[in-house]
């Protein structure tokens, strides 16, 4: 029996067929079904033109109708249904200049990137495989549909996608596909940074990312990625780390930053990543430097926060090939801290000004930090009156 995600969408295929058209599940969902991998969504391709799909289903939205895609809204979910099409004239090495709607499934599958993605499956679970994608999946081979030079010249991002699939699946690039990828690597310069970043993030999150990084070097594609053109040795070192696959995507970005001599924030901005992500990785890079020089103190745990502690320690362990993780112990140490953030202090800046009769200024922040350290180190407890008396005592000591 097909997985539930397909079962829920089968009624759509049958309604399209009842209207006199063909309809199939296509692409990555079929590939992942054959591989036994999790399937997050399904794509449906059909011989019906967009207007015909809108006649069949009462609730639709035009999300890419110029390329044949209509969003169909059903109780079981929302489904993108795309008309069979051919494409031609890739002036920007990414998007077709001309799209023509057709009725032929095989001709639609012919325009796709790799054979493992050129599969279709009908409502009964029958696989249509005109380009032998199942054989390539069986043999763990990534091969383009037709001539690799044609596929990469049409859409240069397919080269980075090929390496991303290596990272996710552990497959090998078919020799002629790899050779063409090397000879066409410069075409990646035409692709928007945002698109490169999306594929790169998926690549560094794969279980076989070390193979993918080696391919970045072998193919010279790394020279077309933001800030990496001069980082061949860094990529080589990272690819050779035995614990690399233990890291998640955020942690792998942090790892990369430790091998890049440039400013972390400047490097990440080259990728046009979200500002929050840039801020977090930059902060973690600073924390990693402190952790490397002096280990974890109560103050460093406190100012870092648990998530940053975990990210930094994971990367530290990866760099130094430490198999016995300290994450559990650090988590206990963090949870045992008397306070986790400044909001938990029983005193505020207003209290300090009231007690001293002084106006606000930098001294307030300095004093609060002084109090935080005293509480963290067990000198005093987090009690307002106790803190007030302790500050008065400190003030008298300074005067004497």
Long-range contacts (C-beta under 8 A, 24 or more apart in sequence): 2-33, 2-125, 3-33, 3-39, 5-29, 5-39, 5-41, 5-42, 6-33, 6-39, 6-42, 6-121, 8-76, 8-77, 9-42, 9-44, 9-76, 9-77, 9-79, 10-123, 11-74, 11-76, 12-44, 12-57, 12-72, 12-74, 12-79, 12-81, 13-44, 13-122, 13-123, 14-123, 15-56, 15-57, 16-46, 16-48, 16-53, 16-56, 16-81, 17-123, 19-48, 19-52, 19-55, 19-56, 21-46, 21-47, 21-48, 21-52, 22-46, 22-47, 22-103, 22-105, 23-47, 23-48, 23-81, 23-122, 23-123, 24-105, 24-120, 24-121, 24-122, 24-128, 25-120, 25-121, 25-122, 26-108, 26-109, 26-119, 26-120, 26-121, 27-112, 27-117, 27-119, 28-117, 30-119, 30-120, 30-121, 30-127, 31-116, 31-117, 31-119, 31-133, 31-137, 33-121, 34-119, 34-127, 34-134, 34-137, 35-137, 35-169, 42-79, 43-80, 43-82, 44-79, 44-80, 44-81, 44-82, 45-81, 45-82, 45-83, 45-84, 45-105, 45-108, 45-120, 46-81, 46-82, 46-83, 46-84, 47-83, 47-84, 47-102, 47-103, 47-104, 47-105, 48-83, 49-83, 49-101, 50-83, 50-101, 53-81, 53-83, 66-99, 67-99, 68-99, 68-101, 84-108, 85-111, 86-111, 87-111, 87-154, 90-153, 90-154, 90-155, 92-190, 93-153, 93-154, 93-155, 93-156, 93-187, 93-190, 93-191, 94-155, 94-156, 94-157, 94-190, 94-191, 94-192, 94-195, 95-155, 96-154, 106-130, 109-145, 110-145, 110-146, 111-145, 112-145, 113-144, 113-145, 113-151, 113-155, 113-158, 113-161, 113-162, 114-142, 114-143, 114-144, 114-145, 114-158, 114-162, 114-165, 115-143, 115-144, 115-145, 116-142, 116-143, 116-165, 116-171, 118-145, 136-174, 140-169, 140-170, 140-171, 140-172, 141-171, 141-172, 141-173, 141-174, 142-166, 142-169, 142-171, 142-172, 142-173, 142-174, 142-177, 143-174, 143-177, 144-174, 144-177, 144-180, 147-180, 148-176, 148-177, 148-179, 148-180, 148-181, 148-184, 149-180, 149-183, 149-184, 152-180, 152-181, 152-184, 152-187, 153-184, 153-187, 156-184, 156-187, 156-188, 156-190, 156-191, 157-188, 157-191, 157-195, 157-196, 157-199, 159-184, 159-185, 159-187, 159-188, 159-219, 159-221, 160-188, 160-191, 160-196, 160-199, 160-200, 160-203, 160-221, 161-199, 163-203, 163-212, 163-215, 163-216, 163-219, 163-221, 164-199, 164-200, 164-202, 164-203, 164-206, 164-212, 166-206, 166-208, 166-211, 166-212, 166-215, 167-202, 167-203, 167-204, 167-205, 167-206, 167-207, 167-208, 167-209, 167-211, 167-212, 168-202, 168-203, 168-206, 168-207, 168-208, 169-206, 169-208, 170-207, 170-208, 170-211, 173-215, 178-215, 178-218, 178-219, 181-219, 181-221, 182-218, 182-219, 182-220, 185-219, 185-220, 185-221, 185-223, 185-224, 186-224, 188-221, 188-224, 188-225, 189-224, 193-226, 193-270, 193-271, 193-272, 194-272, 196-224, 196-225, 196-226, 196-271, 197-226, 197-271, 197-272, 197-273, 200-225, 200-271, 201-249, 204-249, 204-252, 204-253, 204-256, 205-248, 205-249, 205-252, 207-245, 208-245, 209-244, 209-245, 209-252, 210-239, 210-240, 210-241, 210-244, 210-245, 213-238, 213-239, 214-239, 226-267, 226-270, 226-271, 227-260, 227-262, 227-267, 227-270, 227-271, 231-259, 231-260, 234-259, 234-260, 235-259, 241-318, 241-319, 241-321, 242-321, 243-317, 243-318, 243-321, 243-322, 243-323, 244-318, 246-314, 246-317, 246-318, 247-314, 247-315, 247-318, 250-277, 250-280, 250-281, 250-311, 251-311, 251-314, 251-315, 251-318, 253-277, 253-281, 254-281, 254-284, 254-285, 254-288, 254-311, 254-312, 254-315, 255-315, 255-318, 255-319, 257-281, 257-285, 258-285, 258-288, 258-315, 258-319, 280-308, 283-308, 284-308, 284-311, 284-312, 284-315, 287-312, 288-312, 288-315, 288-316, 291-316, 292-316, 296-330, 296-333, 298-333, 298-337, 298-376, 298-377, 299-373, 299-376, 299-377, 301-330, 301-333, 301-334, 301-337, 302-337, 302-339, 302-340, 302-341, 302-372, 302-376, 305-340, 305-341, 306-331, 306-334, 306-335, 309-334, 337-376, 338-375, 338-376, 338-378, 338-381, 338-382, 339-372, 339-375, 339-376, 339-382, 342-368, 342-372, 344-382, 345-371, 345-372, 345-375, 345-382, 346-382, 346-383, 346-384, 346-387, 347-371, 347-384, 347-387, 347-388, 351-384, 351-388, 352-391, 355-388, 355-391, 355-392, 367-391
